[in-house]
């Protein structure tokens, strides 16, 4: 098998190299093929994962084995016992039950990664083609996504990565592209019923649509400070209703608040992971501020206006969510990578288009002072973005949860016997 030659980290690098080579050797009109290959390779990588006994994935494997062995009645019993809040979030329960009908449990992480990476790459490729982004900007934005997306958290945790990635892809096609609404609604419903946190990116969609024509500053303040108030409202409603969504939301918000400080300081690497998410949020926020004027002056003003509203709603919501650590982390790990990639590739392309149309002399010497500064800063911005992407690839391979990705031969080489392996 291919993975028998590599560790999990090494195979991640192999995928990035394969994507890079294919992306640059095929004609740009076929660039979608490089995304397809990358998604399939990440799917294969997930399929070959052998989880540690403490990984979430190993616990999910136990339940799938139980479904496979004891049938549908046993599956319904687990729902009635409300394991993983399955009385309310039945989409994930039926997803697990579907996996139990497949030949082995490894289809669980594989299909999860296929959906998560597939939906995100679909957004990246669509933005590139739809807004006529050149190959250079598309590649840098795509590599930012691959560098900052949390593979192992998705492959092992399953439910969060699946729900958030699917919900964001739906929000992009719903709000920015304004097509495929029935498919988007189905994706929203799956995300909402997949995990208690799956409703959060859908809330961003609702906020974006309601405030689409409302001036941004007031709304941004509400988004920053609204989460704490929203948690209080949810907790109050939980005392007045038996609704499953409200009950679990109240339990989660209380749990996140109580464990936020402990969770971020319990281990030094956990603290580093959280700080990395903070840095990425700051980077994407500053990038949005840098390119937003080019959105307005592009040949796609309505689409870019909607992308800016979706982006700013997400980022200001995340700033408020820093106080609710796990909600913030989920946005940072599963939405920010693809959002940052799209903002970079479109914004920097539109800036280049403006420079090309006006001429270098006009943009560098006769434009408004702030615009001249931004034009002259362009090489620095691109260089810093590329450096950050490379540094994050290094971090992925040395400090992120990717280092917990192991294949069968790694466990055997470490001295674990066959009884340890699923």
N, C-alpha and C positions, 0 to 999 in steps of 0.2 A: 504494500500500500504506500501511496505517496507520502503520507504523514509519518511513516516509520523512519523517514530520513531526517525529520526535523522535530524540534520542540515546538510548542505552541507559539512562542514568541518568534521563532525563526520562520514559521509558516506564515505568520502575519506579514513579515518583511517580504517573503516570497510573493504574497498576494499584491502588495504595493508595487513591487517591481514588475509583476505581470501586467497589472493595470497600466503602469506608466509606459511600458514598451508597446503594448497593444494600442493605447490611446494615441501615441505619436506616430505609429507606422501605418495605421489605417486612415482612409480619407475621413475628413471631419463629418461628412454626412452619415457615416457609419459609426460615429463615436459611441452610440448606444451599445454597440457590441462589447466595448471595453467595460461598460458598467455591468452588462449581463455576466461577463466572465468573472468580474470581481464578486458579484453577488453569489454566483454559483460556487466560487472557491471559498468564500466565507461560510456558505451553507455547508459545504463539505467539511470544513474545519470544525464547525459546530457539531456536525454529525459524529465526528471522531472523538469528541471530548469524552473522557472518563472522569466523572466527578469525584471529588473527595467526599468522605462521609459527612462532612460538615456543610457542604455546599447545598444551597436550596434545591439544585437540580437532583441531588440524590434523594431528597424527600419527595419530590414530584415523581421520581421513578418508582418509589415505593407505592404511591397511590395508583399509578398507572398499572403496575403489576397486580395490585389488588383488584382493579376493574377488570383486567384481562382474565384473572383467575376466577372471580366470583360473579361476573356478569352484571347485567343492568340493574337488578334489584339491589345489589350491593352498592352500585353507583348512586342510586336514589337514596339509600341509607346515608351515604356520606353527605349528600345535599341536605337531608333533613337534620343531620347533626351539625350542619353549617360549618363544615371544615373550609378554611380559607374564605369565609363569608359567602359560600356558594349558594345559599338561599337567595341572595340578592344578585351576585355576580356570576350568573349561570353560563355566560359565554365562555369563560375560561374553564368551567367544569366540563362543558360539552367538548371543548377543544381537547382536554385531557382524555376524555372518554373516546374521542375519535382516534387519538394516538394509540390507545389501548387496542384498537382494531388493526393497527399496522404491525409489521413483523417484529419490531423491537422499539425500545424506549428512546433510542437516539434520534428518532424522527421528531421528538419534541423540541430540542434545541435547534435542530436543522430547520424545521418549518418556521420556528420563531425568528431565527436569523434571516431566513428567506423573506419573510414579510417585512421585518424591520428594515433591513438593508435594501430590499427591493423597492419598498415604498419611498424611502429617502432618495435613492438613486434615480427613481422615476421623477421626483421633484427636481433634482439637480439637472438631469438631462432635458426635461421640459423647459426649465428656465433658460438653459443655454440655447436651445433651438428657438424658442418662442421670442426671446429678446435679442436674438442674433449676436450672441456672445462669441468672441473668437476663441481659438483653441487655447491660447495662453491663459486667459482669465478663467476659462472653464476648468482647466487642469488644476490651477492653484486653489480654486474654490472647492473642487472635488477632493483634493488631497487634504485640505483642512478638515473636511468631513471625515475622511478615513482616519485622520490622525487623532481627532478629538472624540469620536463616537466610542462608547464604552462597550466593546464586544462581549467580554465575559459577563458583565453585569446583565446584559441582554440574554445571553445564551444560558445562564444559570438561573437568573431571577425570573425569566420568562415574561411574567404578566405586565410589569411596568414598561419595559422596552417595547413589547408588542403593542400595548395600548397607546403609548405616547407617540410612537412613530406613525402608527396608522392614523391617529387623530390629526397629527400635523399635516400629513400628506393630504388628508381630506380637506383641512382648512385652507391649504394652498390652492387646491383646485376649485374649492367652493368660493373663496373670497377673491383671490387674485385672478385666476383663469376664468372663473364664473361659468364653468361647465360641469357636467356629470353630477348634477345635484342629487339624483336618486342614489347613485353609488356613494356619494359623500355622506348622505344621511345614514346609509347602512353602515358605513365605516364608523361614524360617530356612535351609533348604537352599540356596535361590537365593542368599541373602546370603553364606553360608559359601563357596559355590563361585563367587562373583562377584569377590572380591578377598581378598588375604591378611588384610587388616584386618577383613573382614566377620565373622570369627569372634569379635571382641572384644565386641560387644554381646550376642552369644549366650552368651558366658561369663558376662556379668552376669545373664542370665536363669537360667542354671544355678545360680549363686551365690545368687540371690534365692530360687529354689525350694528349694534345700538348706537354707538358713538361715531359712526363712520363720518358723519358731517358735522360733528361737534368739535370746536376748537380744542387742541390737544392738551394744553397746559393743565387745565382744571381736571381733566380726566386722568392725566398722569399722576397728579397728586392723590386722587382717589385710589388709583391702582396701588400706589406705594403703601398707603396707610389702610387700605380697605381689607386686607387679609385678616388682621387681628380682629377688626370689627365683624368680618364675615364669620370667623371662627366662633365668636361669642354668640352670634345669631344662630348658627347651626347647633351649638351646644344647648341654647335655650329651646329651640324647636325639638331637640331630641327628647326633652322632658315632656313634650306635649303630643308626641306622635309615635307610632310604632313603625313608621316607614323605614324600610331597610336601608335606603340610601342615606337618609339623615342620621340614622343610628350609627352606621359604620363611619360616616364622615365625622361625626362628633367624637367617636372613639379614637379615630386616627389623629384628628387634630389635637386632642388632649395628649395622646401618646407621643406625637412629634414634639409638642412643646415641652413635655417633661424630660424627654431623652435627647433633646437637641444638643445641650452642652456636653452631656456625657458621651454621646455618640461621636462628637467631633474632637474630643480630647482623650478618649479611652486609649487609643493607640496613635503613635506618632505618624504612621503612614496614613491612617484615616484622616488625621488633621491635614496632612499634605494634600490628600485627594480633595478635600473640601476647599482648600485654598486654591488649588488648580482650577476648580469650577468657578471660584470668584474671579480669578484672573481672566478666564475665557469670557465671562459675562462682561467684565469691564472692556475687554478688547472689542467684542462685537458691538457693544453700546457706542464706544468711541468711533468705530468704523461706520455705524449707521449715521451718526452726527456728521461725519466727514462726507458721506456720499449722498445724503438725503436731497440736497439741492439738485443733484444730477438726475435723481428720479423725476423731479418735477419738470425738468427741461428735456426729458427724453422724448422719443417718438411714441412712447407708451404711457402717457401721463395718468390715465385712469388706473391701469394695472399697477403702476408703480406707486400711485397714491394708496391703493389698497394694500400693497405689500408693506409700505411704510407704516400704515395703521396697524396691521397685524404684527409687524416687528416691534413697534414701539409699545403696543399693548403687552406683548409677551415680555419684553425687557423690563418695563416698569413694574409689571406684576412680579417678575423675578426679584427685583430690588426689594419689594415689600416682603417677598417670601423668604428672604435670607433669615428672618426671625423664625421661620418654620422650616428648619433645615432640610428635611427629607423632600418636601415639595420643591424647594429650590434646586436640590441636587438632581431630581428627576428631569426638570426642565433643562438643566445645564448639560446633562449627559445624553438626552435623547431628542431634544428639539434644537438646542443651540448649535450643535455641529452642522446640521443641514441648513438652518436659518442663516448662520454665519457664512456658509459657503455661497448661498444664493445672494446675500447682500454684497459680498465681495465681488462675485463674478459680474453681477448686473451693474452695480454702482461704479466700479472701476472701468467697465466697458463703456458706460455712458459718459464718463469723464474723458476717456480717450476719444470717443466720437466727437465731443465738443471741441477738444483741442484740434482734431483733424479738420473739423468744419470751419473753425475760426482762424486756424493757423497758429503756429507757435508764437510768433511775434505778438499777435493780438492778445493771446491768453497770458503770456508771460510778462508783458509790459504795459498793456492798455486796459486790462480788465480791472474790476473793482479790487481794492487792496486785499481784502480777505480771500478773494478768488485767486489772486496772484500767489498768495501764500500757499493755498491749497494745491494749485498747479505745480508750484516748485517743490512742494512736499511729496508729490506723487511717487517718485522713486523711493523715497524714504519709507512711505507707508507700505508700498509693495514689499520692499526688502524686509521690514519688520514683520509683516504678515507671514512671509515665507520663513523667516527665522523662527518665529513662534511655532509654525507648523512643524518644522524640523525638530525643534526642541520637544514638542509634544510627542512626536514619534519616538524620540529617545525616552521620554517619560513613560510612554506606553510599554516600552520594552524593558524598563528597569524599575518602575515604581507603581504602575497602575494595576488594576485587577487582572489585566491580561496575563500577568506572570503566573496566575493561578490556573491558566488553561493548560491541561495536561492530556496527553494521549496515552494509550495502553502501554506502549513500549517504554514510556518514561516511568510509569509505576513499576513495571517489571525490572527495569534497570536499577531502580531505587531499592529493590529487594522485597517488594510486595508480591504476594502470590496471587494465583488466579482467583482465590476466594474473596480477595479484596475488590475485584473488578466486577462491574455490572455486566 
